[in-house]
Amino acid sequence: MTVRPIAVVTGSRAEFGLLATLMGEIKRDTALRLQLIVTGSHLDPRFGNTVSEIKAAGFDIDASIPMDLSDDSPAGVAKAMTQGLLGMVKAFSSLQPDVVVVLGDRFEILAAAQAAMLTRRPIAHIHGGEATEGVMDDAIRHAVTKLAHLHFVAADAYRHRVIQMGEEPKRVFTVGALGLDPIASLDLPGRAELEKEIGFALGEGYLLVTYHPVTLADDPMRGARELLAAVDQFQQRRVLFTGVNADAGHLSVSRLISGYVAAHADRAVLRASLGSRLYLAAVKHAAAVVGNSSSGLIEAPCFSVPTVNVGDRQRGRLRGESVVDVPEERTAITAAIRRACDPQFRAGINPARSPYGAPGAARRIRDVLRAMPLDGILTKHFHDLRAAP
């Protein structure tokens, strides 16, 4: 039997948390062989040295591709992407995967997709068709869609959008959101164990805050300042902050949040990376998830935990009834946190109404990767939606 090598690329902690279940499915399948390529913030100690989490999860790394993330200016990001592109070309040329799997919309993933195109490797893209209108990731996501040959989307609305972009319907699969799989499979710790793991007493009713730079904003610091001013109105609640993504502008946002935590050490704590298990536990036990992370739209509703979604970073994504959208303005954020923490609001959340389907996305993707004929897959035909004459 011919074994099909599948290369999975991961460049950030959040992405690995989503991909880990799929990687496990591939690793256990005798018809597939996992090839793991690690890059981006995984290899940078400032972002939690999350490569150690990958190894601790039992995955062997086939290629490590460092990217210099010390400069978050446009020129610095371009330099990092160039390093990633060159490293990926070398890795794909050596490993010769049958398919390269990438997820999402970050600049590391664009570099991987470009390298796969140049080395004539078929690309399978996960989480295409979505919209995040406040960040440059939106353009990256759609660019990767046009480079990709297989598409695994989280909802039928996203499948329609990918087809609208000219992709052939037979290559676009609605599988649900990968983020739901760990919720169904992981044994999540209780709050006491979570507190022990992070070394901080959170107590009941804490806020879980994650804020990433809004890369298309004129002032990427403004939203973070307004969010912290709102959080400061809840002195009775403790606050768990998670680290900032390695986006353009992350250095100034990270310094601002670190400074706030240092000044409020009695009630606030910052952890660069919690790992998937602890992060999901932190979501589960929180009074509310606050910030602009996609996990507030996808994972948090499955625990019936309210989300205060701040600003435009996630504008355009599907969301359920547990999400309260607010502008980056302290008064509005404060009011939204009060609403989210109201027991009556939480009691009305129905996790079954998630627009992202049910767990099992990893298994569905694995089945397609195993069975999909690859002969001629590099040739793409534009699917034209024009009405017949």
Secondary structure, 3 states (H helix, E strand, C coil): CCCEEEEEEECCHHHHHHHHHHHHHHHHCCCEEEEEEEEHHHHCHHHCCCHHHHHHCCCCCCEEECCCCCCCCHHHHHHHHHHHHHHHHHHHHHHCCCEEEEECCCHHHHHHHHHHHHCCCCEEEECCCCCCCCCCHHHHHHHHHHHCCEEEECCHHHHHHHHHCCCCHHHEEECCCCCHHHHHHCCCCCHHHHHHHHCCCCCCCCEEEECCCCCCCCCHHHHHHHHHHHHCCCCCCCEEEECCCCCCCHHHHHHHHHHHHHHCCCCEEEECCCHHHHHHHHHHHCCEEEECCCHHHHCHHHHCCCEEEECCCCCCCCCCCCEEEECCCHHHHHHHHHHHCCHHHHHCCCHHHCCCCCCCHHHHHHHHHHHCCCCCCCCCCCCCCCCCC
